[in-house]
Amino acid sequence: MNDVQNNIAYYHLPGLFEFHELYRVFLPLFREHREYFYDWCETGSIYGAPSDCIWGGGRVENGNEDPREVLLLTQQYGISAGLTFSNSLLEKKHLADKVCLICFKKVLCY
């Protein structure tokens, strides 16, 4: 049966970098104690961008976690990690932003 037939709701949570410490506690709890949560809830993804990342689209982020650590945590629990590089006002000069490039390379080259 597919998820629609099983009535499963997938939640997409913010703060990939900002709430990394919270997710390090929440994800093991969610996996190990499913009885604390509704059985129709699942985490589909966690999204965000590192702080001071101009590619982030103007969101206020406050997390400086190592992108590799963030990726490892989400992979450990089978959850998609979404980098929200959605700034529609970027210009060619912004493609050289070191914060974004480092994050992007660490995740892609891991």
All heavy atoms as an XYZ file, in Angstrom:
904
protein
N       0.834     -1.187      0.000
C       0.000      0.000      0.000
C       0.875      1.245      0.000
O       1.944      1.255      0.585
C      -0.866      0.029      1.256
C      -2.137     -0.757      1.101
S      -3.390     -0.182      2.214
C      -3.109     -1.225      3.599
N       0.388      2.303     -0.630
C       1.153      3.539     -0.622
C       0.772      4.390      0.584
O      -0.143      4.075      1.338
C       0.987      4.308     -1.942
C      -0.432      4.805     -2.148
O      -1.135      5.152     -1.208
N      -0.869      4.854     -3.390
N       1.494      5.516      0.767
C       1.308      6.340      1.951
C      -0.062      7.011      2.005
O      -0.581      7.250      3.088
C       2.417      7.389      2.033
C       3.762      6.736      2.301
O       3.781      5.623      2.854
O       4.787      7.332      1.951
N      -0.662      7.312      0.856
C      -1.991      7.917      0.853
C      -3.002      6.933      1.420
O      -3.859      7.286      2.232
C      -2.389      8.377     -0.571
C      -3.821      8.860     -0.593
C      -1.448      9.464     -1.064
N      -2.901      5.679      1.025
C      -3.804      4.668      1.540
C      -3.573      4.414      3.032
O      -4.483      4.067      3.765
C      -3.649      3.365      0.761
C      -4.150      3.481     -0.666
C      -3.779      2.252     -1.483
O      -2.724      1.672     -1.294
N      -4.671      1.876     -2.387
N      -2.340      4.617      3.483
C      -2.019      4.437      4.889
C      -2.260      5.700      5.707
O      -2.044      5.691      6.914
C      -0.559      4.010      5.056
C      -0.335      2.593      4.603
O      -1.239      1.769      4.665
N       0.865      2.299      4.153
N      -2.647      6.779      5.044
C      -2.919      8.058      5.715
C      -1.726      8.563      6.522
O      -1.852      8.908      7.687
C      -4.154      7.944      6.603
C      -5.403      7.684      5.810
O      -5.589      8.247      4.740
N      -6.261      6.826      6.319
N      -0.570      8.608      5.892
C       0.637      9.112      6.534
C       0.869     10.550      6.108
O       0.825     10.871      4.924
C       1.861      8.243      6.189
C       1.678      6.848      6.781
C       3.146      8.877      6.696
C       2.772      5.877      6.456
N       1.114     11.420      7.092
C       1.430     12.822      6.828
C       2.931     13.018      7.017
O       3.487     12.641      8.046
C       0.663     13.723      7.790
N       3.560     13.583      6.001
C       4.989     13.859      6.071
C       5.193     15.333      6.385
O       4.699     16.199      5.670
C       5.682     13.499      4.748
C       5.774     12.014      4.557
C       4.777     11.311      3.890
C       6.850     11.306      5.075
C       4.858      9.936      3.732
C       6.938      9.931      4.930
C       5.940      9.262      4.259
O       6.022      7.905      4.114
N       5.919     15.592      7.443
C       6.204     16.960      7.854
C       7.596     17.352      7.373
O       8.538     16.568      7.439
C       6.098     17.085      9.375
C       4.675     16.989      9.831
C       4.105     15.764     10.119
C       3.880     18.122      9.916
C       2.776     15.671     10.510
C       2.556     18.043     10.303
C       2.012     16.806     10.597
O       0.698     16.715     10.968
N       7.710     18.589      6.911
C       8.970     19.136      6.429
C       9.343     20.251      7.400
O       8.664     21.276      7.472
C       8.822     19.619      4.984
C       8.352     18.500      4.097
N       9.218     17.550      3.597
C       7.116     18.139      3.686
C       8.533     16.665      2.893
N       7.249     16.997      2.941
N      10.392     20.005      8.146
C      10.737     20.837      9.288
C      11.821     21.853      8.947
O      12.774     21.540      8.232
C      11.215     19.940     10.434
C      10.246     18.820     10.830
C      10.901     17.900     11.854
C       8.950     19.390     11.347
N      11.730     23.062      9.488
C      12.729     24.100      9.234
C      13.927     23.972     10.172
O      13.915     23.203     11.126
C      11.950     25.378      9.539
C      11.020     24.964     10.640
C      10.614     23.548     10.294
N      14.961     24.760      9.892
C      16.088     24.891     10.806
C      17.127     23.800     10.702
O      17.660     23.351     11.717
N      17.453     23.396      9.495
C      18.441     22.339      9.282
C      19.740     22.617     10.035
O      20.307     21.731     10.664
C      18.723     22.192      7.782
C      19.704     21.127      7.343
C      19.203     19.741      7.717
C      19.946     21.216      5.843
N      20.200     23.831     10.003
C      21.419     24.221     10.715
C      21.092     24.855     12.057
O      21.731     24.578     13.058
C      22.241     25.201      9.864
C      22.801     24.569      8.629
C      22.059     24.505      7.458
C      24.068     24.023      8.633
C      22.562     23.909      6.324
C      24.589     23.419      7.501
C      23.833     23.364      6.343
N      20.078     25.685     12.066
C      19.721     26.454     13.252
C      19.291     25.561     14.424
O      19.633     25.814     15.570
C      18.599     27.424     12.901
C      18.232     28.375     13.989
C      17.212     29.390     13.527
O      16.628     29.226     12.445
O      17.004     30.345     14.284
N      18.526     24.511     14.149
C      18.009     23.642     15.197
C      18.681     22.268     15.209
O      18.108     21.284     15.666
C      16.494     23.462     15.039
C      15.729     24.747     15.026
C      14.748     24.972     14.076
C      15.982     25.749     15.948
C      14.036     26.152     14.044
C      15.274     26.943     15.937
C      14.305     27.144     14.983
N      19.908     22.223     14.719
C      20.624     20.952     14.623
C      20.704     20.239     15.977
O      20.493     19.021     16.054
C      22.025     21.175     14.053
C      22.819     19.919     13.910
N      22.567     18.989     12.934
C      23.850     19.434     14.632
C      23.407     17.986     13.056
N      24.199     18.229     14.079
N      21.006     20.972     17.031
C      21.101     20.353     18.361
C      19.759     19.770     18.797
O      19.707     18.710     19.409
C      21.608     21.367     19.392
C      23.069     21.737     19.209
C      24.000     20.540     19.326
O      23.805     19.708     20.247
O      24.934     20.424     18.514
N      18.676     20.456     18.480
C      17.332     19.938     18.789
C      17.080     18.639     18.036
O      16.606     17.661     18.618
C      16.265     20.969     18.425
C      14.827     20.465     18.474
C      14.381     20.236     19.908
C      13.899     21.444     17.780
N      17.405     18.618     16.743
C      17.168     17.427     15.938
C      18.054     16.258     16.380
O      17.669     15.103     16.229
C      17.344     17.722     14.457
C      16.280     18.654     13.928
C      16.604     19.768     13.162
C      14.939     18.433     14.211
C      15.622     20.621     12.694
C      13.955     19.279     13.751
C      14.310     20.375     12.988
O      13.324     21.220     12.538
N      19.216     16.539     16.950
C      20.077     15.466     17.472
C      19.417     14.766     18.648
O      19.696     13.597     18.915
C      21.437     16.026     17.890
C      22.313     16.354     16.697
C      23.650     16.874     17.094
N      24.278     15.958     18.053
C      25.346     16.272     18.761
N      25.894     17.458     18.658
N      25.871     15.409     19.584
N      18.536     15.451     19.353
C      17.797     14.850     20.462
C      16.458     14.295     19.977
O      16.049     13.195     20.355
C      17.561     15.890     21.585
C      16.659     15.341     22.677
C      18.890     16.369     22.147
N      15.773     15.062     19.120
C      14.435     14.685     18.673
C      14.421     13.426     17.805
O      13.587     12.543     18.011
C      13.785     15.844     17.894
C      12.505     15.459     17.223
C      11.337     15.291     17.953
C      12.465     15.243     15.853
C      10.160     14.920     17.337
C      11.287     14.877     15.221
C      10.130     14.711     15.977
N      15.312     13.327     16.841
C      15.266     12.203     15.899
C      15.462     10.845     16.573
O      14.711      9.915     16.281
C      16.254     12.423     14.753
C      15.892     13.586     13.824
C      17.004     13.817     12.807
C      14.566     13.365     13.143
N      16.425     10.694     17.500
C      16.503      9.397     18.193
C      15.256      9.117     19.043
O      14.787      7.981     19.097
C      17.741      9.532     19.090
C      18.524     10.649     18.528
C      17.548     11.551     17.839
N      14.720     10.139     19.666
C      13.504      9.975     20.463
C      12.339      9.550     19.579
O      11.592      8.636     19.924
C      13.170     11.287     21.181
C      11.940     11.276     22.073
C      12.197     10.427     23.305
C      11.579     12.696     22.464
N      12.222     10.179     18.433
C      11.146      9.849     17.495
C      11.265      8.407     17.012
O      10.277      7.705     16.875
C      11.180     10.821     16.309
C      10.031     10.676     15.363
C       8.787     11.175     15.691
C      10.200     10.058     14.138
C       7.714     11.059     14.806
C       9.138      9.929     13.252
C       7.893     10.431     13.593
N      12.474      7.955     16.774
C      12.675      6.584     16.288
C      12.495      5.547     17.399
O      11.881      4.510     17.198
C      14.073      6.437     15.683
C      14.330      4.989     15.240
C      15.673      4.802     14.627
N      15.611      5.186     13.224
C      16.660      5.239     12.429
N      17.845      4.951     12.887
N      16.527      5.587     11.176
N      13.041      5.821     18.560
C      13.051      4.829     19.635
C      11.747      4.767     20.436
O      11.475      3.763     21.088
C      14.226      5.105     20.567
C      15.571      4.906     19.881
C      16.730      5.459     20.691
O      16.569      5.685     21.906
O      17.799      5.672     20.094
N      10.977      5.830     20.406
C       9.737      5.882     21.202
C       8.568      6.342     20.348
O       7.933      7.358     20.622
C       9.915      6.817     22.409
C      10.898      6.308     23.392
N      10.604      5.296     24.288
C      12.188      6.647     23.614
C      11.675      5.054     25.021
N      12.647      5.853     24.628
N       8.258      5.559     19.344
C       7.153      5.908     18.454
C       5.825      6.000     19.198
O       4.899      6.659     18.744
C       7.052      4.892     17.308
C       8.132      5.017     16.261
C       8.086      6.331     15.576
N       6.760      6.538     14.986
C       6.470      7.421     14.074
N       7.388      8.199     13.606
N       5.250      7.546     13.612
N       5.737      5.358     20.342
C       4.492      5.405     21.101
C       4.194      6.810     21.637
O       3.066      7.112     22.003
C       4.519      4.393     22.262
C       5.479      4.732     23.377
C       6.906      4.222     23.196
O       7.274      3.808     22.082
O       7.657      4.254     24.190
N       5.193      7.701     21.650
C       4.978      9.077     22.087
C       4.327      9.930     20.999
O       3.883     11.035     21.262
C       6.295      9.754     22.453
C       7.062      9.146     23.600
C       8.372      9.530     23.832
C       6.514      8.196     24.455
C       9.111      8.992     24.874
C       7.244      7.647     25.503
C       8.537      8.068     25.700
O       9.270      7.535     26.734
N       4.311      9.439     19.776
C       3.892     10.228     18.619
C       2.747      9.530     17.887
O       2.577      8.321     17.988
C       5.076     10.417     17.653
C       6.262     11.059     18.300
C       7.274     10.283     18.860
C       6.376     12.438     18.366
C       8.368     10.867     19.465
C       7.466     13.030     18.973
C       8.466     12.244     19.528
N       1.996     10.310     17.134
C       0.950      9.725     16.295
C       1.590      8.809     15.262
O       2.624      9.142     14.685
C       0.154     10.818     15.583
C      -0.675     11.667     16.503
C      -0.392     13.014     16.673
C      -1.756     11.129     17.194
C      -1.158     13.806     17.518
C      -2.523     11.901     18.035
C      -2.221     13.241     18.199
O      -2.974     14.001     19.037
N       0.965      7.684     14.998
C       1.537      6.736     14.041
C       1.369      7.182     12.596
O       1.966      6.610     11.695
C       0.975      5.335     14.246
C      -0.535      5.271     14.134
O      -1.183      6.309     13.930
O      -1.071      4.155     14.254
N       0.596      8.216     12.343
C       0.398      8.712     10.984
C       1.346      9.864     10.648
O       1.249     10.462      9.579
C      -1.055      9.133     10.762
C      -1.619     10.043     11.827
C      -2.346      9.672     12.907
C      -1.506     11.463     11.889
N      -2.687     10.774     13.658
C      -2.185     11.890     13.038
C      -0.885     12.422     11.085
C      -2.259     13.227     13.422
C      -0.965     13.755     11.454
C      -1.645     14.147     12.612
N       2.286     10.195     11.533
C       3.250     11.289     11.316
C       4.627     10.748     10.959
O       5.102      9.807     11.594
C       3.402     12.127     12.572
S       1.961     13.044     13.033
N       5.241     11.333      9.984
C       6.624     11.031      9.611
C       7.335     12.335      9.288
O       6.702     13.317      8.913
C       6.685     10.105      8.390
C       6.255      8.688      8.654
C       7.200      7.915      9.557
O       8.372      8.301      9.694
O       6.743      6.923     10.128
N       8.644     12.328      9.414
C       9.448     13.479      9.022
C       9.912     13.252      7.596
O      10.644     12.301      7.322
C      10.651     13.650      9.961
O      10.172     13.793     11.296
C      11.462     14.879      9.591
N       9.474     14.115      6.685
C       9.840     13.985      5.289
C      11.181     14.599      4.973
O      11.985     14.032      4.238
N      11.432     15.771      5.564
C      12.701     16.448      5.323
C      12.921     17.516      6.386
O      12.002     17.901      7.102
C      12.729     17.091      3.934
O      11.833     18.195      3.880
N      14.159     17.949      6.447
C      14.526     19.110      7.268
C      15.272     20.039      6.322
O      16.153     19.615      5.583
C      15.404     18.713      8.455
C      14.712     17.644      9.311
C      15.720     19.939      9.309
C      15.584     17.076     10.418
N      14.892     21.301      6.319
C      15.464     22.233      5.355
C      16.041     23.463      6.036
O      15.683     23.797      7.161
C      14.415     22.639      4.321
C      13.210     23.353      4.920
C      13.200     24.732      5.050
C      12.099     22.641      5.355
C      12.109     25.384      5.609
C      11.005     23.279      5.901
C      11.017     24.660      6.024
O       9.945     25.298      6.582
N      16.930     24.136      5.339
C      17.508     25.367      5.851
C      18.797     25.707      5.139
O      19.224     25.022      4.207
N      19.405     26.771      5.585
C      20.681     27.230      5.046
C      21.542     27.687      6.212
O      21.011     28.101      7.247
C      20.463     28.384      4.064
N      22.861     27.625      6.061
C      23.727     28.105      7.141
C      23.561     29.612      7.330
O      23.145     30.327      6.414
C      25.133     27.762      6.670
C      25.029     27.459      5.230
C      23.618     27.126      4.924
N      23.876     30.089      8.533
C      23.753     31.524      8.788
C      24.721     32.295      7.888
O      25.737     31.774      7.440
C      24.017     31.831     10.255
O      25.334     31.496     10.606
N      24.374     33.520      7.633
C      25.182     34.420      6.788
C      25.353     33.914      5.367
O      26.326     34.224      4.699
C      26.556     34.675      7.415
C      26.458     35.322      8.774
O      25.507     36.102      8.990
O      27.314     35.051      9.620
N      24.435     33.133      4.893
C      24.493     32.612      3.529
C      23.582     33.455      2.646
O      22.356     33.380      2.763
C      24.060     31.148      3.514
S      24.088     30.426      1.872
N      24.156     34.226      1.793
C      23.381     35.138      0.955
C      22.466     34.399     -0.020
O      21.462     34.918     -0.463
C      24.310     36.117      0.206
C      23.504     37.287     -0.343
C      25.079     35.403     -0.888
C      24.337     38.440     -0.815
N      22.778     33.157     -0.319
C      21.938     32.380     -1.229
C      20.622     31.962     -0.573
O      19.714     31.477     -1.221
C      22.654     31.118     -1.678
C      23.898     31.327     -2.471
C      24.473     32.506     -2.844
C      24.738     30.300     -2.973
N      25.615     32.276     -3.542
C      25.804     30.922     -3.640
C      24.697     28.923     -2.916
C      26.824     30.215     -4.253
C      25.711     28.209     -3.531
C      26.762     28.850     -4.198
N      20.525     32.135      0.750
C      19.391     31.640      1.513
C      18.073     32.344      1.305
O      17.078     31.936      1.870
N      18.015     33.385      0.570
C      16.736     34.022      0.262
C      16.206     34.942      1.332
O      15.018     35.222      1.375
N      17.043     35.431      2.235
C      16.609     36.401      3.223
C      16.081     35.813      4.512
O      15.648     36.533      5.394
N      16.124     34.512      4.648
C      15.683     33.912      5.911
C      16.690     34.233      7.007
O      17.885     34.320      6.763
C      15.577     32.389      5.775
C      14.476     31.951      4.874
C      14.548     30.433      4.681
N      13.633     30.006      3.660
C      13.885     30.031      2.365
N      15.048     30.460      1.928
N      12.992     29.638      1.500
N      16.192     34.366      8.204
C      17.080     34.592      9.334
C      17.472     33.225      9.884
O      16.661     32.521     10.467
C      16.387     35.430     10.423
C      17.300     35.601     11.622
C      15.967     36.774      9.856
N      18.687     32.842      9.651
C      19.208     31.566     10.139
C      20.274     31.865     11.180
O      20.959     32.872     11.119
C      19.809     30.749      8.987
C      18.837     30.404      7.892
C      17.945     29.223      8.224
O      18.139     28.581      9.276
O      17.050     28.939      7.430
N      20.428     30.991     12.126
C      21.379     31.219     13.199
C      22.150     29.948     13.518
O      22.388     29.642     14.667
C      20.643     31.724     14.446
C      21.595     32.216     15.507
O      22.718     32.557     15.219
N      21.149     32.212     16.750
N      22.517     29.199     12.510
C      23.218     27.946     12.762
C      24.500     27.845     11.977
O      24.524     28.112     10.784
N      25.555     27.472     12.663
C      26.854     27.331     12.009
C      27.384     25.911     12.093
O      28.578     25.687     12.160
C      27.867     28.294     12.637
C      27.575     29.724     12.274
O      27.268     30.021     11.128
N      27.634     30.614     13.255
N      26.487     24.949     12.115
C      26.909     23.550     12.181
C      27.666     23.171     10.915
O      27.404     23.693      9.839
C      25.698     22.635     12.342
C      24.948     22.821     13.621
C      25.756     22.467     14.856
O      26.599     21.551     14.793
O      25.547     23.124     15.886
N      28.581     22.238     11.059
C      29.318     21.720      9.918
C      28.333     21.002      8.994
O      27.608     20.110      9.442
C      30.387     20.744     10.399
C      31.272     20.223      9.287
O      30.769     19.966      8.164
O      32.479     20.048      9.535
N      28.278     21.379      7.729
C      27.342     20.748      6.797
C      27.466     19.231      6.740
O      26.480     18.532      6.569
C      27.691     21.376      5.450
C      28.316     22.676      5.796
C      29.031     22.454      7.092
N      28.684     18.713      6.928
C      28.854     17.251      6.905
C      28.155     16.597      8.099
O      27.569     15.533      7.972
C      30.332     16.884      6.876
C      30.984     17.257      5.547
C      32.445     17.021      5.611
N      33.009     17.992      6.552
C      34.246     18.451      6.517
N      35.075     18.010      5.615
N      34.674     19.333      7.381
N      28.214     17.246      9.254
C      27.546     16.719     10.441
C      26.029     16.757     10.261
O      25.328     15.831     10.653
C      27.948     17.512     11.685
C      29.385     17.338     12.086
C      29.709     15.906     12.467
O      28.893     15.259     13.144
O      30.793     15.437     12.091
N      25.547     17.829      9.672
C      24.112     17.962      9.405
C      23.663     16.851      8.456
O      22.654     16.182      8.697
C      23.803     19.359      8.821
C      22.381     19.445      8.320
C      24.075     20.434      9.856
N      24.417     16.639      7.405
C      24.083     15.609      6.432
C      24.131     14.218      7.060
O      23.244     13.395      6.833
C      25.029     15.685      5.230
C      24.766     14.694      4.110
C      23.389     14.914      3.492
C      25.848     14.808      3.044
N      25.138     13.949      7.866
C      25.251     12.645      8.519
C      24.041     12.356      9.402
O      23.524     11.235      9.413
C      26.525     12.580      9.369
C      27.808     12.262      8.637
C      29.001     12.374      9.592
C      27.758     10.874      8.039
N      23.593     13.354     10.157
C      22.446     13.154     11.035
C      21.198     12.806     10.233
O      20.487     11.865     10.560
C      22.193     14.406     11.880
C      21.006     14.308     12.834
C      21.249     13.259     13.912
C      20.705     15.662     13.446
N      20.942     13.548      9.174
C      19.745     13.275      8.386
C      19.845     11.922      7.681
O      18.866     11.186      7.617
C      19.464     14.392      7.368
O      20.598     14.568      6.522
C      19.134     15.696      8.079
N      21.018     11.579      7.186
C      21.196     10.282      6.534
C      21.008      9.135      7.517
O      20.451      8.094      7.170
C      22.581     10.193      5.893
C      22.716     11.010      4.647
C      24.123     10.950      4.065
O      25.091     10.704      4.782
N      24.231     11.201      2.778
N      21.470      9.315      8.736
C      21.347      8.283      9.759
C      19.884      7.917      9.998
O      19.568      6.769     10.285
C      21.977      8.780     11.068
C      21.925      7.803     12.198
C      22.575      8.363     13.456
O      23.132      9.452     13.470
N      22.499      7.617     14.527
N      18.987      8.892      9.845
C      17.569      8.655     10.091
C      16.745      8.584      8.811
O      15.527      8.554      8.860
C      17.028      9.722     11.050
C      17.619      9.529     12.421
C      18.741     10.240     12.811
C      17.098      8.582     13.290
C      19.317     10.031     14.050
C      17.668      8.363     14.525
C      18.779      9.094     14.900
O      19.350      8.870     16.126
N      17.418      8.545      7.673
C      16.721      8.395      6.398
C      15.832      9.569      6.047
O      14.774      9.398      5.451
N      16.284     10.762      6.411
C      15.504     11.978      6.167
C      16.244     12.846      5.157
O      17.464     13.005      5.228
C      15.296     12.749      7.478
C      14.477     11.895      8.464
C      14.614     14.077      7.244
C      14.437     12.453      9.854
N      15.506     13.430      4.254
C      16.090     14.310      3.254
C      16.521     15.630      3.897
O      15.788     16.201      4.702
C      15.048     14.576      2.163
O      15.538     15.521      1.252
N      17.715     16.093      3.535
C      18.207     17.393      3.979
C      18.103     18.350      2.800
O      18.692     18.107      1.752
C      19.651     17.294      4.444
N      17.342     19.414      2.971
C      17.148     20.372      1.882
C      17.880     21.674      2.131
O      17.630     22.350      3.128
N      18.828     21.994      1.257
C      19.490     23.289      1.335
C      18.588     24.313      0.655
O      18.266     24.173     -0.521
C      20.856     23.243      0.648
C      21.875     22.312      1.297
C      23.128     22.223      0.437
C      22.210     22.782      2.693
N      18.170     25.318      1.389
C      17.233     26.300      0.837
C      17.997     27.507      0.299
O      18.043     28.556      0.910
C      16.187     26.735      1.885
O      16.870     27.132      3.075
C      15.215     25.624      2.184
N      18.582     27.311     -0.847
C      19.260     28.380     -1.564
C      18.250     28.967     -2.541
O      18.186     28.570     -3.700
C      20.483     27.854     -2.304
C      21.579     27.344     -1.404
C      22.481     26.424     -1.871
C      21.719     27.790     -0.102
C      23.512     25.959     -1.068
C      22.737     27.336      0.713
C      23.643     26.413      0.226
N      17.436     29.891     -2.082
C      16.297     30.353     -2.874
C      16.244     31.867     -3.050
O      15.175     32.412     -3.294
C      15.002     29.876     -2.209
O      14.935     30.361     -0.881
N      17.357     32.527     -2.933
C      17.373     33.984     -3.088
C      17.211     34.342     -4.565
O      18.110     34.138     -5.366
C      18.670     34.559     -2.530
C      18.674     36.072     -2.523
O      17.864     36.713     -3.171
N      19.599     36.642     -1.775
N      16.073     34.884     -4.918
C      15.787     35.204     -6.320
C      16.470     36.487     -6.785
O      16.396     36.827     -7.963
C      14.273     35.316     -6.530
O      13.749     36.360     -5.737
N      17.133     37.191     -5.884
C      17.803     38.440     -6.259
C      19.309     38.269     -6.445
O      20.025     39.250     -6.568
C      17.521     39.505     -5.187
C      16.048     39.838     -4.973
C      15.888     40.827     -3.831
C      15.418     40.373     -6.245
N      19.764     37.041     -6.482
C      21.195     36.812     -6.661
C      21.669     37.298     -8.019
O      20.951     37.210     -9.014
C      21.520     35.323     -6.533
C      21.419     34.712     -5.153
C      21.760     33.233     -5.221
C      22.306     35.410     -4.164
N      22.882     37.771     -8.016
C      23.552     38.168     -9.254
C      24.794     37.294     -9.404
O      25.184     36.584     -8.472
C      23.938     39.648     -9.175
C      22.734     40.570     -9.031
C      23.128     42.022     -8.819
O      24.330     42.366     -8.980
O      22.247     42.813     -8.487
N      25.403     37.360    -10.554
C      26.564     36.520    -10.838
C      27.654     36.684     -9.775
O      28.279     35.719     -9.355
C      27.120     36.848    -12.222
C      28.190     35.904    -12.677
C      28.590     36.159    -14.111
C      29.625     35.131    -14.534
N      29.939     35.246    -15.954
N      27.848     37.905     -9.282
C      28.881     38.158     -8.271
C      28.627     37.382     -6.972
O      29.548     37.061     -6.244
C      28.989     39.650     -7.971
C      27.753     40.234     -7.331
C      27.871     41.722     -7.109
C      26.599     42.278     -6.475
N      26.663     43.709     -6.330
N      27.367     37.055     -6.677
C      27.032     36.345     -5.448
C      27.385     34.858     -5.502
O      27.417     34.195     -4.471
C      25.539     36.492     -5.141
C      25.135     37.896     -4.893
N      24.168     38.517     -5.629
C      25.586     38.814     -4.003
C      24.012     39.763     -5.204
N      24.869     39.957     -4.216
N      27.655     34.351     -6.672
C      27.993     32.933     -6.807
C      29.341     32.597     -6.169
O      29.649     31.441     -5.960
C      27.976     32.518     -8.278
C      26.613     32.636     -8.960
C      26.725     32.265    -10.430
C      25.576     31.778     -8.269
N      30.113     33.618     -5.848
C      31.412     33.416     -5.215
C      31.344     33.540     -3.689
O      32.371     33.550     -3.018
C      32.423     34.425     -5.769
N      30.147     33.596     -3.125
C      29.991     33.716     -1.675
C      30.618     32.514     -0.979
O      30.218     31.369     -1.200
C      28.503     33.818     -1.309
C      28.305     34.008      0.169
O      28.423     35.160      0.632
O      28.056     33.008      0.874
N      31.627     32.764     -0.135
C      32.404     31.681      0.475
C      31.575     30.817      1.423
O      31.739     29.602      1.459
C      33.610     32.254      1.205
C      34.659     32.788      0.269
C      35.863     33.300      1.011
C      36.876     33.855      0.016
N      38.037     34.404      0.689
N      30.698     31.413      2.193
C      29.884     30.638      3.136
C      29.048     29.606      2.380
O      29.001     28.431      2.740
C      28.973     31.564      3.966
C      28.001     30.766      4.814
C      29.801     32.485      4.849
N      28.406     30.038      1.313
C      27.543     29.136      0.549
C      28.346     28.085     -0.199
O      27.957     26.914     -0.230
C      26.705     29.942     -0.436
S      25.655     31.162      0.375
N      29.438     28.499     -0.783
C      30.265     27.555     -1.539
C      30.841     26.462     -0.650
O      30.851     25.292     -1.022
C      31.391     28.288     -2.261
C      30.986     29.070     -3.502
C      32.160     29.883     -4.026
C      30.479     28.137     -4.578
N      31.303     26.846      0.538
C      31.861     25.856      1.459
C      30.789     24.845      1.850
O      31.022     23.635      1.844
C      32.472     26.540      2.691
C      33.751     27.277      2.282
C      32.748     25.542      3.807
C      34.324     28.193      3.357
N      29.602     25.346      2.175
C      28.511     24.455      2.559
C      28.172     23.534      1.403
O      28.059     22.322      1.567
C      27.285     25.271      2.958
S      25.843     24.263      3.331
N      27.985     24.082      0.233
C      27.606     23.326     -0.948
C      28.632     22.252     -1.269
O      28.302     21.095     -1.507
C      27.425     24.307     -2.108
C      26.709     23.734     -3.283
C      25.368     23.416     -3.206
C      27.369     23.543     -4.485
C      24.684     22.904     -4.303
C      26.706     23.025     -5.577
C      25.361     22.708     -5.489
N      29.912     22.623     -1.226
C      30.984     21.666     -1.553
C      31.088     20.568     -0.504
O      31.306     19.411     -0.828
C      32.309     22.404     -1.687
C      32.420     23.198     -2.963
C      33.748     23.932     -3.040
C      33.830     24.774     -4.296
N      35.082     25.527     -4.354
N      30.949     20.930      0.769
C      31.055     19.918      1.820
C      29.958     18.875      1.701
O      30.179     17.701      1.933
C      31.009     20.570      3.201
C      32.316     21.203      3.604
C      32.240     21.738      5.018
C      33.571     22.318      5.447
N      33.498     22.845      6.817
N      28.771     19.311      1.340
C      27.656     18.372      1.205
C      27.810     17.541     -0.064
O      27.652     16.330     -0.047
C      26.313     19.122      1.231
C      25.168     18.199      0.867
C      26.082     19.726      2.613
N      28.122     18.184     -1.174
C      28.229     17.457     -2.438
C      29.443     16.552     -2.516
O      29.400     15.506     -3.144
C      28.261     18.439     -3.613
C      26.944     19.096     -3.967
C      27.119     19.989     -5.180
C      25.855     18.075     -4.245
N      30.529     16.963     -1.902
C      31.768     16.212     -2.024
C      31.977     15.248     -0.872
O      33.036     14.646     -0.756
C      32.952     17.172     -2.113
S      32.856     18.260     -3.541
N      30.995     15.109     -0.005
C      31.148     14.236      1.146
C      31.077     12.785      0.746
O      30.341     12.327     -0.015
C      30.094     14.553      2.202
C      30.291     13.765      3.446
C      31.382     14.019      4.250
C      29.414     12.760      3.798
C      31.581     13.290      5.403
C      29.615     12.031      4.955
C      30.692     12.297      5.750
O      30.896     11.577      6.877
